[in-house]
Each structure stands twice: as C-alpha cells, then as structure tokens.
Amino acid sequence: MTPGRPAVRPVRARTRLGVLAALCVALTAGALSGAPAEAAPAPAPHLNQVAAASQCPIGLGRPQKGSAAKARALMAGRAQINEYGWFHLAANPSWKPVSTLDSSGKGYMHSLHYLLPLLRRGVKTGNKDFIDRFYFLIHDWYRDNKPGGASSRYAWGPPIYEGFRSLVLVCAAAGPRGTAPWLARALKKQGEMAASSARYEGINNASLHQQMGLYAVAVTLGRPAWRRLAKQRIDTLAARLIHEDGSDEEGALTYAQNDYRWFNQAAERFRRAGDSIPPEFARIAAIPAFLAQATRPDGRIEALGDSSPTLLGARSWDGTSAEWAATGGASGVAPSATFSSYAGGYVFGRSGWGSESRPLVDQTYYSVRAGQGSGIPHAHDDAGALTLYSYGSPLLLDTGQWKYVYGSTRSFVVSRAAHNAVLVDGATRTRPRPQLSTAQAPGLDMTTVVDTGYSGVTLTRTIAYDRVDDVVLVWDRLTSVKQVRASQQWGLGRDRGVTLDQDTAHTTGEGANVSMFFTSGGAPLDVGRGDKKPWRGWNSIAYGELAPAPSLRATQKGMSLSWLTVIAPRKPGVPGSAFSATSSVSSTNASVVLRTPTGSQQVNLDATSGSLSPATTLTPTASAPAPIVLAGSTTSLRGTGLVPGAGVTLESMPAGGTTWTAISSGVAGRAGTIDLGPAPMSATSDLRLVSGGAASAPVRVIAAVAPQPLAGVTASPTGPGEVTVSWQPPADTGGAPLTRYAVRIDGKRVVVAADAATSVVVSGVHAGDEVAKVRAFNAVAMSAWASIGVAVPPYPSVTGPTKVRKGTTVRVKLAGLLPGQVADVAVKTVKSGAVKLRHRTATKNGTATVRFLVRSTTRVSATSGGITSAVLRIGVPTRKR
C-alpha cells in the first residue's frame, strides 16, 4: 500500500547476522529473564525460537540506523510511523484512530513494526525497560484487537498491516520473552487469518506482505501446510506483479523498486527455511534494467502513478544494470538502449546516456504510460500521459503521488484530469488497458496509444521523438459518436511562468524551459493554477506535499478533432523564437516542418510509422469554424500549414463568381497558424488564404436565412390524451439543410430530427380545444410557427383508495375532464344498488375531486363530454369474529 525504502539486492551474509546474532545470544545465554508465563486457557502451540530468529532479521527486522533515538521516543510516548504521521503512545494504548495519522497511518498503527527499535536496542544494550515495554505493547495489542472487534477496520483490514505485524511477532518470538504462551497463541491467530482464503486478495504487494508474514509464522510454529500455501501464493504474486521484462504491474515506479527488495526478501526467507526458489523469481533479476530506463537523467525515478520523483539510490544498485543511472554515470555500465517499451505499460526514451559533449544530467528523457488502471491500487488514470525532462530540468510533469488520504484531493490526483493527456468534458470514464504500439525509423522513435476509456470516444495519441532536432511531436486524434468538448492538457513546473503567444506557449524561469507549438487544432489556449472547482493545476514532489502548478490546455469542440503539438526543450538562455513549426494534417497522415537552432527538417507521420526528410514548403490549409452562418453576419477562417511569421491574406468570392477580393490580412504565428477575419457574409461565398504566392483550397461558407413556414400541418386525436401532429417540409429551407423540427402543444415541446420523421405523437395533452404549432430549424435560423387547432376528447379517470374501513370518508381524484365543464360522478353502493350523482366543475387542467362516506363496497365512475371512465371499486373488508 505504501512506498518502501530504496531497493536492495538479496540480503548478504554480514547483514543477516545483526539482530539474529544478538537475539540468539540473548536466548542461549539467558541474558535477560522474562516475566512469569501467563495462565493460558488452552495449551499454547509449539514455537521454534531458532526458526523465528532465522526469519526475523529480514526486511523489518534487519538492523536499522536511528534505532536508539526511535526507542527513546517510543519510551517518551511518541510513535512516528514513517511519513504517515505520529500518535501519542499512551501507557496503555487504546489503539483507536487518531487525527495525527493519515489513512495509511491509521492502518500502520496496527502493524506494530515501529515498535521493533525497543526490542532491537533492548537486546543490544541489555535495557530491560525497553524489552518490557516492547512485550507489553504487543501483548496489549493482542488483547485489545480481537478479529471482529471495534478496531477490526484497521487491525484486521488491509492485509499489509497483518503481514507486517506477523513479522513483528516472529521477531518477538525470537527474543528474550519469546516463549510466552500468549505470544504463541497470537502467532497462531495471525496464521489462521492470513491463511484464510476469504482474506486473501492476491491483487498487489499488500498480499505479498501478508503471505511473507504467514510464511514466517508457519516456519516459527512448524505448520507445513501454511508454509506451502504461503509459498504458492507468493510464487503467483511474483508472476502477477512482475513481468518477464522486469516492469511492474502496479502502475507506479516506486513499487518496481519495492518489488525488487520485497521479492528478494521472500527469496531469502525460502532459502533460510530450506525451500527452493521458484522459477517465477527469475523475473526479479530483470527489474534493475527496467528501472535504469525509468530513471531520469538527474537520477530520480519519474513520478508515475503513486510515485514521487525520488532518487533511485546509488548504494543499493552496485553491480546491477541500474548502477549507471543510479550513480549519475559515476560507476557501472551505461545501458545500450535509448528507446524501450515494457509489458507493464511503460515506454521510455532518451537522447543518450551521457557523453563529453552532453553530460548525462543534460540528456533529454521522456516517459509514456499505457498500463492498466482498473483494479490496480497504485495506478492512476494516465493512459497516454507524457512526461519530459531535458537540460537538467523536468519540463512536462505528472501530478505525482500526494498521499493516502481519501477524498476530493486524492480523487483528483489519481484522475485523468491530473495527467498530461486529452480530457473529454462530461463523458463517462472507465479505465480499460489501452492498446500500445511502438516503432522506430532513422532518427525517429514512435509510440502510439489507443484509449477507449471515455464512453463513445476513441483517443489515439502518437508521440514521435525526433532525435535529430531533439523535439517531441504529439499527434492526438479524437473520434466521438456525438459532439464533445475536449482539451489537450500539459502540466508544467510549479516554478515556471507561462507566456501565451497566438498559437504557442513558452515557459520562463531559471534553467531549461520548454516551448509548445500548437500547429493543428487546440485553440483557445488557457492556463489554470491551483484551482479546486474543479480541481486543476497541482503538483506533488514528495509524499504528503502538494502545490499549485501551471496547467496548460488547448480546447476544441466537435466529433472528429485533432491536435498536433510540437514540444521543444530549450537550453538555458535559448529563447522560444529560436524554434518554429508548421504542419499539414489529415485524418491519416501528418507532415511537420521544423526550424530549430540546428537547422530545418520535416517529420512525416502516419498511424503506425514515420520518417524524416528535408524540409519542404507546405500548402496552406483553411477551415471555417462555422461552415454555415446567418446571412448578414461575419465569419473567419483558420489557417494551418503556413510559413511561421509570413503574411497571410483572407480572400472572398461570391458563389458562382470569378474574382477574388481581399478582405483582411495578418501574420502567421510561430506554429504556422492564423485565425483571420472578419469576412462579411451577405451571401454564400468561397473563402481562401493566400501566403507567399500559395493559396489554400477554397472553403465554401453558406450564408443562410430562416426556412419558410411549414405547410400541410395536421393534428388529430389518436388516443387518450394523445395527439398526432404531422407536417410537410418547407419548400425553401433557407439555403441550408434542415437540422430539426420543434412541435408545441398544451405547453409540451417535442424535438424531431429533420431526417427522422415528419410526424410525432404527443402524449399527456389535456382534453379540450388546443393549438398545435410546428417550426423548422436549419443551422442558423428557424421558421415562423405553423399552427392548427385540435379538439382533444375527454378521457376521464377516477383514482383513489381501493380498500377502506367501514365509515371512512374517502377522497377520489378525477382527471382527463373537459376543462371548465361539469362532470358527473356516479357513486354506487353495491349492496343496496343505490346511486348518488355528484357534479364537479373541472379545473383548467381537467381535474376535480370528490369526497363521500363509504359504509360498504362502493363503485365510482365519472362522465365528461359523454365519455365515462373505468370504474373504481372501493372494498370494505368484513371484520372476523
């Protein structure tokens, strides 16, 4: 559930001896005497202290720096639980949750691992007070926290806590009071709970800790069945959590580090107990090579999933494939791969591993995520998300881990909205595993991620790293079954300023920066920082820490959208004006012309591959934001594929004309785009953009007016409260296709698609004289109403109780009556056959009520406009004697 310490290789012989030797000496020499054994309600299980001493000094039980200070703090009543908070350790603790601990800390209170410094220092220094306190506390916990008790939510909740607690109890068994019968019974209870199939989740590392605890308990108590079960489950978890290529399945690089350490600890437990190492553990050896690729040039792992950008840790990786990355190139062998894809849903690329001309810390590095989200506790909704580092600075950042406190902040941190991805407003989101493919061409690395997590939407992201120009191209395509509003989002450094300039964005601040060129789609651009309604623009660089950071978005609306963004890292002191880009994009292909400090080049992309070629001049492309406008209004044209900084003219020609007329002019942005206008639209016209002697293909913009009123409107009653309204399309649609019809009657409005039907049944219409109205719409205007009257017949109904006690005054409701007219209500007593007529005037809604006394079974009906309702029967049950 939580990140561990930096990963280590299998425990070496000198490390194994620390606590083991001290505890064994204390046991064999009787250095410290224990308290008298408690009376036990039943014989305690047999406990093997030598076996416990063998299992103890692995993982939590190993010697640790700072144990003396921690032991003194515990004796003073302060229990610090790593980064998750602290709590007051009373003389006799209640073990209840406290506000000074976060969600994880409330659970870790019950793991008891923070008490081990008392045992460790007590044995080493012969401090009986430390030892007394240690055994009192774990015994007190055992007495106060029975399964099913008030604290079970945490004490016997997530399996990681009972796993750690099992190891603490095993170390207690190896210590000077290890023969206490209550301790043996506590170990037995731990084993029973961990072995239960109902409590085994088998999902992530929490189950690994639970089963390592079960294994150590089984070895200590001599329970071979538990031992076999724990080993089999750990074998299965190794195959589930670690891929053959060494990548993790938990969606967070911190847990790849932890898996390396934890599964090596499991292997050491097997060796000490004489069990064989399962073949699945061969995967562990591949983890360092994976982590080397996952490590940024500054020696920090990338903040993917529940990870913070922490140092990989040089001392832990000596002699492994990760040594070069962990030491900043000071030792080890540099990996050969600069572009790699992993089964856990990771892609990593970099410009190199360090050279005289470009040191390792200055290299460009990026990551892409395409892993599973659902059912994986530490994975975020980050399909397709990109991070970028270059010239000593992180440039595009993941939001990071924050901490395990569940609520709106945590929900945001793990959500799509916290990552460098395309966000779709208002669409239902799930987290299926995206499709991932990679390809390489000379000088070009390509990654494509297809995400179907939004309902009715497919997102395809192609990321191309141009090694020659040291820039990244991101080509996003969106297809949707309906119009959506979507944004391409980028998280930037919290200490960065952001300057927006037409179609580009540039960060400013100390060190390296980044420029982003939105060559196709994505207007308008906006920046948010530290927002909470809704959450946007935050970044975490350490557990529990969260600060505002710029969030850049390029937003569009439509059913088929495209963004092609060029992302250029800039050395310190290099201005954004040193770069430019322009593109020509279709649904299947894209060409991007780049100008960088190293020269000019063209990148050509399709759905699966790409290439580099000499730069060419692209043909400008023009598109109209609104292809149909209201006659007499104005419009504009958006141009792409223009030469950055070149002059551009907007020209217009009436439909059927032969002469182009200049309307307005401007200068293309650094991303080769322009929005130019206004162009007056008194009539349907062709528009184009002209720049440098090249003209875009004409774009026809229709100047429409309102459709003519509809003809042939009819309205007929076709059922109780139902009216069928029919019409004929207008002879003149206003110069644009019809989009829909609207029908109104009796305050009700029904909309019908223009290509669906020319009639509709309207229900719930009140009886009486009504007027039906119909109008037609095109994209910009609507016709006048076409009206027709209709007489809606009454459809009287009677509702009320169907069973009452004798002598009850009942109230029945009448509906469907002719408004304002008198309705006759017949109240018939079945036993006597007598009928009483009541008369009620209906309201304007055709309703009325009537009250009467019921002494025996009664039938009630209503008549309005000559039509009689169905009969309401009111029964009077006979009392039994």
ZAMARGU-4260 file (C-alpha; in steps of 0.2 Angstrom, whole numbers, plus 5000, padded with zeros to 4 digits):
<rodrens>
0) 5000/5000/5000 | 5014/5012/5003 | 5032/5015/4995 | 5046/5007/5004 | 5064/5011/5006
5) 5076/5011/4991 | 5078/4993/4983 | 5092/4982/4988 | 5099/4965/4982 | 5097/4949/4991
10) 5102/4951/5010 | 5121/4947/5011 | 5129/4937/5025 | 5135/4951/5035 | 5118/4959/5035
15) 5109/4943/5041 | 5120/4942/5057 | 5115/4959/5066 | 5099/4956/5075 | 5100/4937/5073
20) 5116/4936/5082 | 5111/4947/5096 | 5094/4938/5099 | 5102/4921/5098 | 5115/4926/5111
25) 5101/4933/5122 | 5091/4917/5121 | 5105/4904/5123 | 5114/4914/5137 | 5099/4919/5146
30) 5105/4937/5147 | 5088/4944/5150 | 5074/4935/5160 | 5056/4936/5155 | 5041/4939/5165
35) 5032/4924/5173 | 5021/4915/5160 | 5003/4919/5160 | 4990/4906/5163 | 4983/4900/5146
40) 4966/4894/5143 | 4972/4881/5131 | 4990/4874/5128 | 5000/4886/5118 | 5006/4880/5101
45) 5024/4874/5099 | 5036/4888/5095 | 5053/4886/5087 | 5064/4901/5093 | 5078/4896/5082
50) 5067/4896/5066 | 5060/4913/5072 | 5077/4920/5074 | 5081/4915/5056 | 5066/4923/5049
55) 5067/4939/5060 | 5082/4949/5053 | 5075/4951/5035 | 5065/4966/5030 | 5058/4975/5045
60) 5069/4965/5057 | 5085/4970/5050 | 5097/4982/5059 | 5092/5000/5055 | 5100/5017/5058
65) 5092/5028/5071 | 5085/5014/5082 | 5092/5021/5098 | 5083/5038/5095 | 5067/5029/5090
70) 5067/5018/5105 | 5069/5033/5116 | 5055/5042/5108 | 5044/5027/5110 | 5048/5027/5128
75) 5043/5045/5129 | 5026/5041/5122 | 5029/5047/5103 | 5026/5034/5089 | 5032/5041/5072
80) 5025/5030/5058 | 5036/5035/5043 | 5029/5049/5033 | 5011/5044/5038 | 5011/5054/5054
85) 5013/5050/5073 | 5002/5046/5088 | 5004/5048/5106 | 5008/5031/5113 | 4999/5030/5130
90) 5005/5019/5144 | 4990/5008/5140 | 4986/5012/5122 | 4968/5012/5116 | 4973/5008/5098
95) 4960/5019/5091 | 4962/5030/5075 | 4969/5047/5078 | 4969/5063/5068 | 4988/5065/5068
100) 4989/5050/5056 | 4983/5049/5038 | 4973/5035/5031 | 4988/5024/5029 | 4995/5029/5046
105) 4979/5024/5054 | 4981/5006/5047 | 5000/5006/5051 | 4997/5009/5069 | 4991/4991/5069
110) 5006/4984/5060 | 5017/4987/5076 | 5033/4987/5066 | 5038/5004/5073 | 5040/4996/5090
115) 5055/4985/5084 | 5068/4998/5089 | 5063/4994/5108 | 5067/4976/5105 | 5082/4979/5094
120) 5090/4991/5107 | 5084/4982/5122 | 5093/4966/5116 | 5109/4975/5111 | 5111/4986/5126
125) 5103/4975/5139 | 5090/4988/5143 | 5076/4978/5152 | 5064/4993/5152 | 5065/4994/5133
130) 5061/4975/5132 | 5047/4976/5145 | 5039/4990/5135 | 5040/4981/5119 | 5032/4965/5125
135) 5019/4974/5135 | 5013/4984/5119 | 5012/4969/5108 | 5003/4959/5121 | 4991/4974/5124
140) 4988/4975/5106 | 4984/4956/5105 | 4972/4958/5120 | 4963/4973/5113 | 4961/4969/5095
145) 4952/4953/5093 | 4945/4949/5075 | 4928/4957/5073 | 4931/4970/5087 | 4929/4988/5086
150) 4946/4991/5078 | 4944/4977/5065 | 4943/4990/5051 | 4961/4993/5053 | 4968/4980/5064
155) 4961/4966/5053 | 4958/4976/5037 | 4970/4978/5023 | 4982/4963/5023 | 4998/4973/5023
160) 4996/4978/5041 | 4993/4960/5047 | 5008/4955/5036 | 5020/4967/5045 | 5013/4963/5062
165) 5016/4944/5059 | 5034/4948/5056 | 5035/4959/5072 | 5028/4944/5082 | 5040/4932/5074
170) 5054/4944/5080 | 5046/4944/5097 | 5046/4925/5097 | 5065/4926/5093 | 5068/4937/5108
175) 5070/4935/5127 | 5052/4933/5130 | 5048/4923/5115 | 5042/4908/5125 | 5027/4917/5132
180) 5011/4906/5129 | 5001/4921/5124 | 5014/4925/5110 | 5012/4908/5103 | 4993/4909/5103
185) 4995/4927/5095 | 5006/4919/5081 | 4993/4906/5078 | 4979/4918/5076 | 4989/4928/5064
190) 4992/4912/5054 | 4974/4907/5054 | 4969/4925/5047 | 4982/4926/5034 | 4979/4908/5028
195) 4960/4911/5026 | 4955/4911/5008 | 4942/4924/5012 | 4955/4936/5017 | 4967/4933/5003
200) 4966/4946/4989 | 4980/4942/4978 | 4980/4959/4970 | 4996/4968/4974 | 5010/4970/4986
205) 4999/4970/5001 | 4995/4952/4999 | 5014/4949/4997 | 5017/4956/5014 | 5003/4946/5021
210) 5010/4930/5014 | 5028/4933/5019 | 5021/4935/5037 | 5011/4919/5035 | 5027/4910/5029
215) 5037/4917/5044 | 5024/4912/5056 | 5022/4894/5048 | 5041/4892/5049 | 5041/4898/5068
220) 5026/4887/5073 | 5031/4872/5062 | 5015/4872/5051 | 5020/4864/5034 | 5003/4867/5026
225) 5003/4886/5030 | 5021/4886/5023 | 5016/4878/5007 | 5001/4889/5005 | 5011/4905/5008
230) 5025/4900/4996 | 5012/4895/4982 | 5004/4912/4984 | 5020/4922/4984 | 5025/4912/4968
235) 5009/4918/4960 | 5011/4936/4965 | 5028/4936/4958 | 5021/4932/4941 | 5006/4944/4943
240) 5016/4959/4949 | 5032/4957/4939 | 5033/4955/4920 | 5046/4945/4912 | 5055/4961/4906
245) 5056/4967/4924 | 5042/4980/4923 | 5029/4981/4937 | 5010/4979/4935 | 5006/4991/4949
250) 5007/5007/4938 | 5020/5015/4949 | 5039/5015/4948 | 5041/5016/4967 | 5033/4999/4968
255) 5045/4992/4955 | 5059/4997/4967 | 5049/4989/4981 | 5046/4973/4972 | 5064/4971/4969
260) 5068/4972/4988 | 5052/4963/4994 | 5053/4948/4982 | 5072/4946/4986 | 5067/4946/5005
265) 5054/4932/5001 | 5068/4923/4992 | 5079/4924/5007 | 5065/4918/5018 | 5064/4902/5007
270) 5082/4899/5007 | 5084/4901/5026 | 5070/4888/5028 | 5077/4876/5015 | 5064/4879/5002
275) 5068/4880/4984 | 5067/4897/4974 | 5053/4896/4962 | 5056/4899/4943 | 5044/4914/4944
280) 5058/4923/4954 | 5069/4924/4939 | 5059/4940/4934 | 5067/4949/4949 | 5084/4950/4940
285) 5076/4960/4926 | 5070/4974/4937 | 5086/4984/4938 | 5087/4986/4919 | 5069/4991/4919
290) 5072/5004/4932 | 5088/5011/4923 | 5077/5015/4909 | 5063/5023/4920 | 5076/5034/4929
295) 5078/5052/4923 | 5095/5059/4919 | 5095/5068/4936 | 5095/5050/4945 | 5076/5052/4950
300) 5063/5040/4945 | 5048/5048/4936 | 5033/5052/4946 | 5021/5039/4938 | 5006/5033/4947
305) 5009/5033/4966 | 5027/5038/4965 | 5036/5053/4969 | 5052/5059/4960 | 5064/5052/4972
310) 5082/5047/4969 | 5085/5029/4964 | 5098/5027/4977 | 5116/5024/4972 | 5122/5011/4985
315) 5108/4999/4983 | 5112/4995/4964 | 5130/4991/4964 | 5134/4978/4951 | 5117/4979/4943
320) 5110/4986/4927 | 5104/5001/4937 | 5121/5006/4943 | 5125/5019/4929 | 5108/5028/4931
325) 5108/5027/4950 | 5126/5035/4951 | 5124/5048/4938 | 5136/5039/4927 | 5150/5039/4940
330) 5151/5020/4940 | 5143/5005/4932 | 5140/5001/4913 | 5129/5013/4903 | 5114/5004/4895
335) 5114/5002/4877 | 5095/5005/4873 | 5089/5023/4871 | 5071/5018/4867 | 5061/5004/4876
340) 5044/4998/4879 | 5038/4987/4893 | 5024/4975/4896 | 5018/4984/4912 | 5013/4998/4900
345) 5028/5009/4900 | 5038/5017/4886 | 5054/5027/4890 | 5065/5036/4878 | 5081/5047/4879
350) 5093/5056/4869 | 5108/5046/4876 | 5117/5040/4892 | 5130/5054/4893 | 5145/5060/4883
355) 5158/5073/4884 | 5148/5085/4873 | 5131/5082/4883 | 5133/5075/4901 | 5120/5063/4907
360) 5111/5075/4918 | 5108/5086/4902 | 5101/5072/4891 | 5083/5073/4885 | 5071/5059/4893
365) 5053/5056/4891 | 5040/5043/4898 | 5023/5037/4891 | 5010/5027/4901 | 4999/5014/4893
370) 4996/5002/4908 | 4980/4995/4916 | 4970/5006/4928 | 4956/4997/4935 | 4958/4985/4949
375) 4977/4991/4952 | 4978/5001/4968 | 4993/5012/4964 | 4990/5015/4946 | 4982/5032/4940
380) 4971/5035/4925 | 4986/5040/4915 | 4984/5031/4898 | 4994/5040/4885 | 5001/5053/4898
385) 5018/5060/4893 | 5032/5067/4904 | 5048/5076/4898 | 5065/5081/4906 | 5079/5090/4897
390) 5094/5100/4901 | 5094/5097/4919 | 5075/5101/4922 | 5059/5092/4922 | 5048/5101/4909
395) 5032/5091/4907 | 5027/5084/4924 | 5015/5071/4931 | 5005/5077/4946 | 5013/5064/4957
400) 5008/5054/4972 | 5002/5066/4986 | 4997/5054/5000 | 4984/5041/5005 | 4971/5052/5012
405) 4955/5048/5003 | 4943/5062/4997 | 4942/5075/4984 | 4961/5079/4983 | 4966/5061/4982
410) 4952/5058/4969 | 4959/5072/4958 | 4977/5066/4960 | 4973/5049/4953 | 4961/5055/4940
415) 4963/5059/4921 | 4962/5077/4925 | 4979/5076/4934 | 4989/5070/4919 | 4996/5075/4903
420) 4983/5068/4892 | 4967/5073/4882 | 4952/5076/4893 | 4934/5075/4887 | 4921/5085/4897
425) 4906/5077/4903 | 4909/5059/4896 | 4908/5044/4907 | 4926/5037/4911 | 4932/5019/4914
430) 4949/5013/4914 | 4952/4998/4902 | 4970/4994/4897 | 4974/5004/4881 | 4982/4997/4866
435) 5001/5001/4864 | 5012/5000/4849 | 5030/5007/4846 | 5040/5009/4830 | 5057/5016/4825
440) 5064/5024/4809 | 5081/5033/4807 | 5081/5047/4819 | 5063/5044/4825 | 5055/5035/4839
445) 5037/5032/4839 | 5024/5027/4852 | 5005/5025/4849 | 4992/5023/4862 | 4974/5020/4859
450) 4962/5024/4873 | 4944/5019/4874 | 4941/5024/4892 | 4928/5038/4888 | 4911/5032/4883
455) 4908/5034/4864 | 4925/5041/4862 | 4941/5034/4855 | 4958/5044/4858 | 4973/5040/4848
460) 4989/5048/4853 | 5005/5046/4843 | 5021/5053/4851 | 5037/5055/4840 | 5054/5059/4847
465) 5064/5067/4834 | 5082/5063/4839 | 5090/5075/4826 | 5081/5090/4832 | 5079/5085/4850
470) 5060/5089/4850 | 5044/5079/4854 | 5029/5079/4842 | 5012/5074/4850 | 4998/5070/4837
475) 4981/5067/4846 | 4966/5061/4836 | 4948/5060/4844 | 4933/5052/4837 | 4916/5053/4846
480) 4898/5047/4842 | 4892/5065/4847 | 4899/5082/4849 | 4911/5084/4864 | 4922/5097/4871
485) 4940/5091/4874 | 4956/5098/4879 | 4974/5093/4877 | 4982/5096/4894 | 5000/5099/4899
490) 5007/5100/4917 | 5021/5112/4919 | 5034/5116/4933 | 5027/5124/4948 | 5041/5137/4947
495) 5038/5141/4929 | 5029/5156/4921 | 5019/5153/4905 | 5018/5165/4891 | 5004/5163/4878
500) 5008/5170/4860 | 4994/5166/4847 | 4997/5148/4844 | 5012/5145/4855 | 5016/5143/4874
505) 5033/5146/4882 | 5038/5143/4900 | 5050/5155/4908 | 5061/5153/4924 | 5078/5148/4929
510) 5087/5134/4920 | 5079/5125/4905 | 5062/5128/4898 | 5050/5122/4885 | 5041/5129/4870
515) 5025/5121/4863 | 5019/5124/4846 | 5000/5120/4843 | 5001/5118/4824 | 4984/5110/4821
520) 4969/5112/4832 | 4968/5117/4850 | 4963/5135/4851 | 4959/5143/4863 | 4974/5141/4875
525) 4972/5144/4893 | 4982/5141/4909 | 4975/5136/4926 | 4984/5135/4943 | 4979/5129/4960
530) 4960/5128/4955 | 4948/5117/4966 | 4931/5120/4957 | 4935/5109/4948 | 4952/5103/4953
535) 4966/5108/4941 | 4984/5113/4941 | 4993/5105/4955 | 5009/5095/4958 | 5017/5084/4971
540) 5036/5081/4973 | 5036/5072/4989 | 5024/5061/5000 | 5010/5072/5008 | 5016/5088/4998
545) 5005/5097/4985 | 5007/5114/4977 | 4999/5124/4963 | 5007/5122/4946 | 5003/5128/4929
550) 4991/5118/4919 | 4990/5122/4900 | 4975/5117/4890 | 4971/5118/4871 | 4952/5116/4869
555) 4941/5111/4854 | 4923/5106/4851 | 4917/5093/4838 | 4915/5074/4834 | 4932/5072/4825
560) 4946/5083/4832 | 4965/5083/4830 | 4979/5091/4839 | 4997/5091/4833 | 5009/5099/4846
565) 5027/5101/4844 | 5036/5102/4861 | 5054/5109/4860 | 5065/5108/4876 | 5076/5124/4877
570) 5093/5125/4884 | 5096/5139/4897 | 5096/5156/4889 | 5089/5150/4872 | 5073/5160/4868
575) 5057/5152/4861 | 5060/5162/4845 | 5074/5151/4840 | 5061/5137/4836 | 5046/5137/4824
580) 5034/5123/4817 | 5020/5121/4804 | 5010/5106/4799 | 4999/5099/4787 | 4987/5086/4795
585) 4974/5074/4788 | 4964/5060/4797 | 4978/5048/4792 | 4994/5057/4789 | 5003/5072/4795
590) 5019/5082/4790 | 5028/5094/4801 | 5041/5106/4796 | 5053/5111/4810 | 5065/5125/4812
595) 5077/5123/4827 | 5094/5130/4831 | 5102/5115/4822 | 5093/5118/4806 | 5076/5113/4797
600) 5069/5096/4794 | 5052/5088/4790 | 5044/5074/4801 | 5031/5063/4792 | 5019/5053/4802
605) 5005/5041/4799 | 4995/5029/4810 | 5010/5017/4813 | 5026/5024/4807 | 5036/5039/4802
610) 5051/5047/4793 | 5062/5062/4792 | 5065/5071/4776 | 5072/5088/4770 | 5060/5102/4774
615) 5048/5107/4761 | 5035/5121/4759 | 5018/5115/4764 | 5002/5120/4755 | 4991/5131/4767
620) 4975/5123/4773 | 4960/5133/4778 | 4945/5128/4788 | 4929/5138/4793 | 4924/5137/4812
625) 4906/5138/4806 | 4903/5132/4788 | 4885/5139/4789 | 4882/5157/4795 | 4867/5169/4796
630) 4866/5180/4781 | 4872/5197/4785 | 4884/5191/4799 | 4903/5189/4798 | 4914/5174/4799
635) 4933/5170/4800 | 4945/5157/4793 | 4958/5146/4802 | 4973/5143/4793 | 4987/5129/4796
640) 5002/5124/4786 | 5008/5142/4784 | 5026/5148/4785 | 5028/5155/4803 | 5029/5174/4803
645) 5023/5175/4785 | 5010/5187/4779 | 4993/5180/4776 | 4978/5187/4766 | 4960/5182/4768
650) 4951/5182/4751 | 4932/5180/4747 | 4922/5177/4731 | 4903/5175/4730 | 4897/5158/4724
655) 4897/5157/4705 | 4909/5172/4704 | 4926/5174/4696 | 4935/5187/4705 | 4944/5185/4722
660) 4943/5200/4734 | 4955/5203/4748 | 4945/5205/4765 | 4959/5206/4779 | 4977/5201/4782
665) 4988/5196/4796 | 5004/5186/4801 | 5005/5168/4804 | 5010/5163/4821 | 5026/5153/4826
670) 5016/5137/4824 | 5011/5141/4806 | 4993/5145/4811 | 4981/5160/4810 | 4963/5165/4813
675) 4959/5178/4801 | 4943/5189/4798 | 4930/5196/4799 | 4923/5192/4782 | 4905/5199/4779
680) 4893/5186/4773 | 4879/5194/4764 | 4878/5179/4753 | 4886/5162/4751 | 4904/5163/4747
685) 4920/5154/4744 | 4935/5159/4756 | 4953/5156/4755 | 4970/5161/4762 | 4985/5167/4752
690) 5003/5167/4758 | 5019/5169/4749 | 5011/5165/4732 | 5002/5149/4738 | 4984/5148/4741
695) 4973/5136/4751 | 4959/5126/4743 | 4943/5137/4744 | 4931/5134/4758 | 4913/5137/4754
700) 4903/5146/4768 | 4884/5146/4767 | 4875/5162/4771 | 4858/5155/4776 | 4841/5163/4781
705) 4826/5156/4791 | 4817/5142/4782 | 4799/5145/4776 | 4785/5141/4787 | 4779/5123/4786
710) 4765/5118/4775 | 4752/5104/4777 | 4751/5104/4796 | 4738/5092/4804 | 4734/5087/4821
715) 4722/5073/4826 | 4717/5064/4842 | 4724/5047/4842 | 4721/5040/4860 | 4718/5046/4877
720) 4727/5062/4879 | 4737/5059/4863 | 4738/5070/4848 | 4747/5065/4832 | 4754/5081/4823
725) 4760/5079/4805 | 4768/5092/4793 | 4777/5093/4776 | 4795/5100/4774 | 4796/5118/4769
730) 4798/5122/4751 | 4813/5133/4755 | 4825/5128/4769 | 4834/5145/4769 | 4849/5140/4759
735) 4855/5127/4772 | 4850/5109/4776 | 4836/5107/4790 | 4843/5101/4806 | 4827/5098/4816
740) 4808/5102/4819 | 4800/5108/4835 | 4782/5104/4840 | 4772/5113/4854 | 4755/5109/4861
745) 4747/5111/4878 | 4764/5118/4885 | 4774/5102/4879 | 4788/5103/4867 | 4795/5089/4856
750) 4810/5090/4845 | 4812/5079/4830 | 4827/5076/4819 | 4825/5083/4802 | 4829/5066/4794
755) 4819/5056/4806 | 4801/5059/4803 | 4788/5072/4798 | 4775/5067/4812 | 4776/5064/4830
760) 4764/5058/4844 | 4762/5070/4859 | 4756/5062/4875 | 4748/5069/4891 | 4738/5083/4881
765) 4723/5089/4891 | 4706/5087/4885 | 4698/5102/4876 | 4702/5114/4862 | 4721/5115/4860
770) 4733/5123/4846 | 4747/5113/4839 | 4762/5123/4832 | 4777/5117/4821 | 4793/5126/4816
775) 4808/5121/4806 | 4827/5124/4810 | 4842/5125/4800 | 4860/5128/4807 | 4857/5146/4810
780) 4839/5151/4810 | 4821/5145/4812 | 4805/5147/4803 | 4789/5155/4810 | 4777/5144/4818
785) 4764/5135/4808 | 4748/5132/4819 | 4732/5122/4818 | 4718/5119/4831 | 4713/5102/4838
790) 4699/5097/4849 | 4705/5084/4861 | 4691/5072/4868 | 4690/5070/4887 | 4697/5054/4894
795) 4690/5054/4912 | 4698/5043/4925 | 4695/5040/4944 | 4709/5036/4956 | 4708/5034/4975
800) 4709/5020/4988 | 4703/5003/4984 | 4701/4996/5002 | 4695/5006/5017 | 4687/5003/5034
805) 4668/5005/5036 | 4663/5023/5039 | 4678/5031/5031 | 4676/5047/5021 | 4687/5045/5005
810) 4693/5057/4993 | 4695/5052/4975 | 4703/5062/4961 | 4696/5065/4943 | 4707/5068/4928
815) 4705/5069/4909 | 4689/5080/4910 | 4684/5094/4899 | 4691/5110/4907 | 4679/5121/4915
820) 4664/5110/4911 | 4654/5100/4924 | 4657/5081/4926 | 4645/5069/4933 | 4652/5057/4946
825) 4641/5041/4950 | 4644/5034/4967 | 4635/5017/4968 | 4633/5007/4984 | 4634/4989/4978
830) 4624/4981/4992 | 4609/4992/4990 | 4611/4997/4972 | 4608/5015/4976 | 4617/5028/4965
835) 4621/5045/4971 | 4626/5058/4957 | 4639/5071/4962 | 4643/5086/4950 | 4660/5094/4949
840) 4667/5108/4938 | 4684/5103/4931 | 4699/5115/4933 | 4708/5122/4918 | 4719/5106/4919
845) 4704/5095/4918 | 4704/5089/4936 | 4692/5088/4951 | 4690/5079/4967 | 4675/5072/4976
850) 4673/5066/4994 | 4660/5054/5001 | 4657/5042/5015 | 4659/5023/5012 | 4649/5011/5023
855) 4650/4996/5011 | 4658/4991/4995 | 4656/5006/4983 | 4659/5008/4964 | 4664/5026/4957
860) 4664/5032/4939 | 4665/5049/4931 | 4657/5056/4915 | 4663/5071/4905 | 4658/5076/4887
865) 4648/5060/4886 | 4663/5048/4889 | 4663/5038/4905 | 4678/5032/4914 | 4683/5015/4920
870) 4675/5010/4937 | 4685/5012/4953 | 4680/4999/4966 | 4682/5003/4984 | 4680/4987/4995
875) 4676/4987/5014 | 4683/4971/5022 | 4672/4962/5034 | 4679/4960/5052 | 4682/4942/5058
880) 4674/4937/5074
</rodrens>
